[in-house]
Amino acid sequence: MIIELLLPSILAGLSIAAAGGVLGCFVVWRRLAFFGDTLAHSAILGISLALLAKVDPLIGLLGFGSVVALVMARFERRLKISSDTLLAIIAQTSLAAGMLVLPLTGTNINIEAVLFGDILAVAWSDVIVTGVIALTIIALIAGLWRPLVTLSIDEELAATEGVPTERLKMLTFLMLVSLVAIAVQLVGVLLVSALLLIPAACSRTLAPTPLTMVILAPFIGMLAVLIGLSLSFYADTSAGPSIVLTASIFWLLANLLQKLRG
């Protein structure tokens, strides 16, 4: 009975953790943590606009997230401010606008669920969508592994080798948009970037090569999901914070193990 109740949540969580672990490695390598955080904060405005237009919130998340990605890809180098500053402006403006628009939707929405997730409300239709998006992200990274790694190491080197750097950067942004869109229900807008970064950072501490890091990170994320969901069910804690806290403990243990190794 318990397994039947939690099965959609478990499958959705494992799918997100698998794709997030793989994509999170590139987020760490390319230092896109602020971008992931910006997408997560802007998700509230995406959800609000979708509810206002009476369409599926996922459409709003994907649509507005894509706009943010396009703005970053096209205007980052043209503006006389740092990318971190631009991201902070977009993140906070989107968050503020989302909180103002949300009451106008006339929908009784649980703000806590938006901020921290409500994975226990995941339906089988959500599992299918999540699985398809997660598998697509993993397949794209596997197919474009070499140029993506080259781009992460040195963008100028990648350009000299004929790698379409701008297209790959935009593709990376869109994969991040898609992952954030499906992960919001799992951990909420405030903790999405943590689910992306922590398993990858933990794997980086333990793995000797980039390939090993990409293979290990999803398993760390999936284990955090399983333990976090179990803790959420049996201890009656919020699923999102439980998952992120579990992943954080793994990161601390990985760093401790590295120090013990010398």
Secondary structure, 3 states (H helix, E strand, C coil): CHHHHHHHHHHHHHHHHHHHHHHHHHHHHCCCHHHHHHHHHHHHHHHHHHHHCCCCHHHHHHHHHHHHHHHHHHHCCCCCCCHHHHHHHHHHHHHHHHHHHHHHHCCCCCHHHHHHCCHHHCCHHHHHHHHHHHHHHHHHHHHCHHHHHHHHHCHHHHHHCCCCHHHHHHHHHHHHHHHHHHHHHHHCCCCHHHHHHHHHHHHHHHCCCHHHHHHHHHHHHHHHHHHHHHHHHHHCCCHHHHHHHHHHHHHHHHHHHHHHHC
